[in-house]
Amino acid sequence: MICENTSPTLTSIQPDFEGGGYLAAQLLDEMLAKGLPKKPVMRTYGIKTLVERASTQDVKGGARLTTRAMEFMRLNFVRSIDVRDVAAALNVSRRTLEKRFAQVRGEGVAHALRRLRLDNACRLVCETAKTIPEIACECGFVSSKHLMTLFKRTYGMPMGEWRKIHSKN
């Protein structure tokens, strides 16, 4: 909550809470089987991922607008926003936004938004058991068919096959 509500938003580490839960259950099982330990027991677990936010982005010169656009897209991509919405939120023309974005990032705003959505869809496919329509809705895609087409074009295989190979469940 703190990381999301500062300006700029802060990059943070997302702990592996699920792994921590498994370790806690394992420790409880050991305590039930062997009794309470004589010394305090400490177990550690790792991180799940790095949540990159605006604080780690280089914001020199004309990149400020691009950074603000990326932050707006990151916070709102689950809604069906498009380039016009991003430009309106930043109070600039679509042409200005597209021009600066291409200069700084070397890609269009729509491409960056699509990549953000696809990256999130890929993460959800690997880390959850959600259905493809649920993932499409959660990632701001208009339809699950559109998501499946883009996913296959981008990653070279259908989402179900990707899930079988890369699933963390």
Sequence and secondary structure as in RCSB ss.txt:
>XXXX:A:sequence
MICENTSPTLTSIQPDFEGGGYLAAQLLDEMLAKGLPKKPVMRTYGIKTLVERASTQDVKGGARLTTRAMEFMRL
NFVRSIDVRDVAAALNVSRRTLEKRFAQVRGEGVAHALRRLRLDNACRLVCETAKTIPEIACECGFVSSKHLMTL
FKRTYGMPMGEWRKIHSKN
>XXXX:A:secstr
 TTTTSSS   EEEE HHHHHHHHHHHHHHHHHH   SS       EEEEE  GGGS   TTHHHHHHHHHHHHH
HTTS   HHHHHHHHTS HHHHHHHHHHHHSS HHHHHHHHHHHHHHHHHHH    HHHHHHHTT S HHHHHHH
HHHHHSS HHHHHHHH   
